[in-house]
Amino acid sequence: MVFFLTITHLTETDRHAVIAGEVFDKLGTVLAGNLIHDAHTAVIMREYGIRRIYTRDADFYRFDFLEVIDPLLPAGKRWSPS
């Protein structure tokens, strides 16, 4: 049996600036540090209709359009700040 793997690099679309503005406005916080990269990733995910991310990075919970799954937590359990 032969399997072929296709990898696609997602880049900004022509809607990027508009979607980024909407996401940043709704975020309601100053973008600094690692949150800048996370916000950029979230915006690109939204552009492509990707709604789920598997990550240990709690910053992604800030984006209400994403379903964040922590792969190290038991199924169905959601991260909460201490």
MARFIBA-659631 format. One record per residue: residue in three letters; x, y, z of N, C-alpha, C in turn; chain. Coordinates in nm, 3 decimals. Each point is the difference from the previous one (the first is absolute). Last residue first. Example, Ala and Ser with C-alpha at 12.3 -4.5 7.8 and 13.67 -1.06 7.14 Angstrom:
BEGIN
<pt 'Ser', <1.285, -0.225, 0.708>, <0.082, 0.119, 0.006>, <-0.077, 0.109, 0.073>, 'A'>,
<pt 'Ala', <0.029, -0.572, -0.007>, <-0.089, 0.119, 0.000>, <0.090, 0.120, 0.000>, 'A'>,
***
This chain:
BEGIN
<pt 'Ser', <-0.478, 2.903, 3.677>, <0.012, -0.033, 0.143>, <-0.034, 0.118, 0.087>, 'A'>,
<pt 'Pro', <-0.206, -0.108, -0.504>, <0.112, 0.065, 0.068>, <-0.001, -0.033, 0.148>, 'A'>,
<pt 'Ser', <-0.186, -0.345, -0.368>, <-0.048, 0.120, 0.069>, <0.117, 0.060, 0.077>, 'A'>,
<pt 'Trp', <-0.136, -0.392, -0.422>, <0.097, 0.071, 0.082>, <-0.069, 0.116, 0.070>, 'A'>,
<pt 'Arg', <-0.279, -0.437, -0.144>, <0.051, 0.124, -0.056>, <0.095, 0.065, 0.099>, 'A'>,
<pt 'Lys', <-0.212, -0.523, -0.129>, <0.040, 0.096, 0.105>, <0.064, 0.121, -0.066>, 'A'>,
<pt 'Gly', <-0.147, -0.391, -0.249>, <-0.111, 0.080, 0.047>, <0.035, 0.101, 0.108>, 'A'>,
<pt 'Ala', <0.331, -0.404, -0.057>, <-0.102, 0.036, -0.099>, <-0.114, 0.077, 0.064>, 'A'>,
<pt 'Pro', <0.475, 0.030, 0.239>, <-0.098, -0.106, -0.029>, <-0.107, 0.051, -0.096>, 'A'>,
<pt 'Leu', <0.474, 0.231, -0.042>, <-0.108, -0.005, 0.099>, <-0.093, -0.116, -0.033>, 'A'>,
<pt 'Leu', <0.373, 0.127, -0.278>, <0.047, -0.067, 0.121>, <-0.104, -0.003, 0.112>, 'A'>,
<pt 'Pro', <-0.049, 0.218, -0.441>, <0.017, -0.144, -0.020>, <0.047, -0.076, 0.125>, 'A'>,
<pt 'Asp', <-0.313, 0.442, -0.078>, <0.131, -0.027, 0.060>, <0.021, -0.150, -0.007>, 'A'>,
<pt 'Ile', <-0.319, 0.340, -0.298>, <0.011, -0.130, 0.066>, <0.143, -0.017, 0.048>, 'A'>,
<pt 'Val', <-0.371, 0.403, -0.184>, <0.136, -0.032, 0.042>, <-0.002, -0.133, 0.074>, 'A'>,
<pt 'Glu', <-0.302, 0.293, -0.372>, <-0.015, -0.106, 0.098>, <0.142, -0.045, 0.034>, 'A'>,
<pt 'Leu', <-0.166, 0.497, -0.203>, <0.081, -0.122, -0.003>, <-0.043, -0.098, 0.108>, 'A'>,
<pt 'Phe', <-0.173, 0.449, -0.067>, <-0.037, -0.075, -0.119>, <0.080, -0.130, -0.013>, 'A'>,
<pt 'Asp', <0.066, 0.338, 0.348>, <-0.124, -0.074, 0.020>, <-0.045, -0.081, -0.121>, 'A'>,
<pt 'Phe', <0.477, 0.163, 0.216>, <-0.067, 0.014, -0.130>, <-0.126, -0.087, 0.001>, 'A'>,
<pt 'Arg', <0.309, 0.006, 0.365>, <-0.048, 0.138, -0.015>, <-0.082, 0.019, -0.127>, 'A'>,
<pt 'Tyr', <0.241, -0.404, 0.123>, <-0.134, 0.007, 0.058>, <-0.059, 0.140, -0.011>, 'A'>,
<pt 'Phe', <0.453, -0.102, -0.127>, <-0.099, -0.025, -0.105>, <-0.142, -0.003, 0.054>, 'A'>,
<pt 'Asp', <0.394, 0.043, 0.280>, <-0.040, 0.125, -0.065>, <-0.109, -0.023, -0.105>, 'A'>,
<pt 'Ala', <0.235, -0.355, 0.249>, <-0.128, 0.049, 0.053>, <-0.046, 0.130, -0.066>, 'A'>,
<pt 'Asp', <0.315, -0.425, -0.164>, <0.009, 0.145, 0.015>, <-0.137, 0.057, 0.038>, 'A'>,
<pt 'Arg', <0.113, -0.458, -0.124>, <0.012, 0.023, 0.144>, <0.004, 0.150, 0.029>, 'A'>,
<pt 'Thr', <-0.246, -0.274, -0.433>, <0.115, 0.075, 0.050>, <-0.001, 0.005, 0.152>, 'A'>,
<pt 'Tyr', <-0.296, -0.115, -0.478>, <0.054, -0.082, 0.108>, <0.128, 0.067, 0.047>, 'A'>,
<pt 'Ile', <-0.460, 0.192, -0.272>, <0.145, -0.005, 0.014>, <0.036, -0.086, 0.121>, 'A'>,
<pt 'Arg', <-0.443, 0.150, -0.365>, <0.052, -0.078, 0.111>, <0.152, 0.002, 0.000>, 'A'>,
<pt 'Arg', <-0.286, 0.210, -0.339>, <-0.064, 0.036, 0.127>, <0.060, -0.070, 0.121>, 'A'>,
<pt 'Ile', <0.075, 0.182, -0.547>, <0.050, -0.101, 0.095>, <-0.047, 0.040, 0.138>, 'A'>,
<pt 'Gly', <-0.057, 0.240, -0.433>, <-0.110, -0.076, 0.057>, <0.043, -0.112, 0.092>, 'A'>,
<pt 'Tyr', <0.266, 0.352, -0.237>, <-0.015, -0.128, -0.069>, <-0.111, -0.088, 0.059>, 'A'>,
<pt 'Glu', <0.108, 0.432, 0.184>, <-0.009, 0.023, -0.144>, <-0.030, -0.129, -0.076>, 'A'>,
<pt 'Arg', <0.091, -0.020, 0.464>, <-0.135, 0.049, -0.028>, <-0.020, 0.024, -0.150>, 'A'>,
<pt 'Met', <0.429, -0.120, 0.150>, <-0.093, -0.113, 0.017>, <-0.142, 0.042, -0.034>, 'A'>,
<pt 'Ile', <0.324, 0.333, 0.009>, <0.015, -0.084, -0.120>, <-0.093, -0.120, 0.010>, 'A'>,
<pt 'Val', <0.015, 0.276, 0.376>, <-0.061, 0.072, -0.113>, <0.010, -0.085, -0.127>, 'A'>,
<pt 'Ala', <0.216, -0.161, 0.387>, <-0.145, -0.009, 0.013>, <-0.070, 0.069, -0.118>, 'A'>,
<pt 'Thr', <0.471, 0.035, 0.029>, <-0.039, -0.138, -0.030>, <-0.152, -0.014, 0.004>, 'A'>,
<pt 'His', <0.174, 0.409, 0.135>, <0.022, -0.017, -0.144>, <-0.043, -0.140, -0.043>, 'A'>,
<pt 'Ala', <-0.004, 0.093, 0.457>, <-0.107, 0.073, -0.068>, <0.012, -0.016, -0.151>, 'A'>,
<pt 'Asp', <0.344, -0.176, 0.267>, <-0.122, -0.078, 0.018>, <-0.117, 0.066, -0.073>, 'A'>,
<pt 'His', <0.411, 0.232, 0.011>, <0.009, -0.120, -0.086>, <-0.129, -0.082, 0.009>, 'A'>,
<pt 'Ile', <0.027, 0.366, 0.287>, <0.002, 0.048, -0.139>, <0.002, -0.118, -0.096>, 'A'>,
<pt 'Leu', <0.043, -0.068, 0.468>, <-0.139, 0.014, -0.045>, <-0.007, 0.051, -0.144>, 'A'>,
<pt 'Asn', <0.413, -0.042, 0.255>, <-0.043, -0.120, -0.072>, <-0.143, 0.010, -0.052>, 'A'>,
<pt 'Gly', <0.184, 0.467, 0.116>, <0.067, -0.126, 0.029>, <-0.051, -0.115, -0.085>, 'A'>,
<pt 'Ala', <-0.344, 0.382, 0.017>, <0.143, 0.011, 0.030>, <0.055, -0.140, 0.024>, 'A'>,
<pt 'Leu', <-0.482, 0.307, -0.096>, <0.076, -0.112, -0.056>, <0.148, 0.024, 0.024>, 'A'>,
<pt 'Val', <-0.450, 0.168, 0.283>, <0.119, 0.042, -0.072>, <0.074, -0.124, -0.052>, 'A'>,
<pt 'Thr', <-0.536, -0.012, 0.067>, <0.121, 0.006, 0.082>, <0.117, 0.045, -0.087>, 'A'>,
<pt 'Gly', <-0.466, -0.121, -0.145>, <-0.007, 0.100, 0.106>, <0.120, 0.005, 0.092>, 'A'>,
<pt 'Leu', <-0.210, -0.282, -0.388>, <0.092, -0.049, 0.102>, <0.006, 0.096, 0.118>, 'A'>,
<pt 'Lys', <-0.239, 0.102, -0.402>, <-0.076, -0.084, 0.091>, <0.088, -0.050, 0.116>, 'A'>,
<pt 'Asp', <0.202, 0.252, -0.346>, <-0.099, 0.084, 0.069>, <-0.075, -0.080, 0.105>, 'A'>,
<pt 'Phe', <0.298, -0.232, -0.280>, <0.073, 0.084, 0.095>, <-0.096, 0.089, 0.079>, 'A'>,
<pt 'Val', <-0.179, -0.267, -0.348>, <0.049, -0.085, 0.110>, <0.070, 0.086, 0.106>, 'A'>,
<pt 'Glu', <-0.145, 0.216, -0.395>, <-0.115, -0.049, 0.077>, <0.045, -0.080, 0.122>, 'A'>,
<pt 'Gly', <0.332, 0.144, -0.303>, <-0.059, 0.113, 0.071>, <-0.118, -0.042, 0.087>, 'A'>,
<pt 'Ala', <0.194, -0.322, -0.285>, <0.090, 0.033, 0.112>, <-0.056, 0.115, 0.082>, 'A'>,
<pt 'Ile', <-0.226, -0.114, -0.394>, <-0.021, -0.100, 0.104>, <0.089, 0.028, 0.121>, 'A'>,
<pt 'Val', <0.059, 0.277, -0.374>, <-0.135, 0.019, 0.055>, <-0.024, -0.097, 0.115>, 'A'>,
<pt 'Ala', <0.405, -0.038, -0.241>, <-0.003, 0.125, 0.076>, <-0.136, 0.022, 0.067>, 'A'>,
<pt 'His', <0.058, -0.385, -0.291>, <0.079, -0.004, 0.123>, <-0.014, 0.127, 0.085>, 'A'>,
<pt 'Arg', <-0.180, -0.162, -0.450>, <-0.089, 0.044, 0.109>, <0.075, 0.017, 0.132>, 'A'>,
<pt 'Asp', <0.198, -0.175, -0.406>, <-0.032, 0.141, -0.025>, <-0.094, 0.057, 0.107>, 'A'>,
<pt 'Thr', <0.308, -0.394, 0.162>, <-0.082, 0.016, -0.120>, <-0.025, 0.149, -0.021>, 'A'>,
<pt 'Glu', <0.421, -0.288, 0.256>, <-0.106, 0.101, 0.005>, <-0.075, 0.005, -0.132>, 'A'>,
<pt 'Thr', <0.225, -0.463, 0.096>, <0.048, 0.138, 0.005>, <-0.120, 0.095, 0.003>, 'A'>,
<pt 'Leu', <0.159, -0.562, 0.066>, <-0.106, 0.100, -0.003>, <0.059, 0.139, 0.015>, 'A'>,
<pt 'His', <0.179, -0.493, -0.198>, <0.039, 0.113, 0.085>, <-0.109, 0.106, -0.011>, 'A'>,
<pt 'Thr', <-0.016, -0.554, -0.073>, <-0.027, 0.132, -0.057>, <0.039, 0.106, 0.102>, 'A'>,
<pt 'Ile', <0.079, -0.560, -0.133>, <0.014, 0.106, 0.099>, <-0.022, 0.133, -0.070>, 'A'>,
<pt 'Thr', <-0.094, -0.564, -0.074>, <0.003, 0.133, -0.059>, <0.005, 0.102, 0.112>, 'A'>,
<pt 'Leu', <0.110, -0.557, -0.089>, <-0.027, 0.108, 0.095>, <0.012, 0.133, -0.073>, 'A'>,
<pt 'Phe', <-0.098, -0.551, -0.124>, <0.062, 0.125, -0.039>, <-0.043, 0.108, 0.097>, 'A'>,
<pt 'Phe', <0.043, -0.578, -0.018>, <-0.069, 0.120, 0.045>, <0.078, 0.122, -0.046>, 'A'>,
<pt 'Val', <-0.059, -0.568, -0.116>, <0.078, 0.122, -0.012>, <-0.086, 0.119, 0.045>, 'A'>,
<pt 'Met', <0.033, -0.576, 0.053>, <-0.085, 0.117, 0.000>, <0.091, 0.124, 0.000>, 'A'>,
***
